[in-house]
């Protein structure tokens, strides 16, 4: 190997060592966040990520109280989980220290488009049917759901009855 190639190889090795040391010194902050690809996660990682996503969704609901109301069972619907995870990822990217100043406005555009998709999908949910095993709607009264339709009511034999009644 010629001397100039050996010198280049040595410099590359030194550079990689410095980069490794910086990653070690900075810890997790040195790892650039990437979009979450839900299907690639193990069951254990999905459980952890879902807990983190629930906390983020709860904060989002507080920050934006006029946002479309999610059914309480949203975490049981993969389509809603993946769209909310992508919204969270977009927020992380748009508010990163290295993001351009206009990125915050971009996140609000993404939020608007995601809200329209969520609203459309939520209206199509039929999980208010008792046989599905969970109740929809984020309301004070767990029996009232903004996503229940008259067809759901008709399909639920005990709809409107009180226990023992």
Secondary structure, DSSP 8 states (H G I E B T S, - for coil): --HHHHHHHHHHHHHHHHHHHHHHHHGGGGS------GGGS-HHHHHHHHHHHHHHHHHHHHHTTTS----TTGGG-HHHHHHHHHHHHHHHHHTSTTS-TTHHHHHHHHHHHHHHHHHHHHHH--TTSGGGS-----SSSTT--TT--HHHHHH-TTTT--TT-
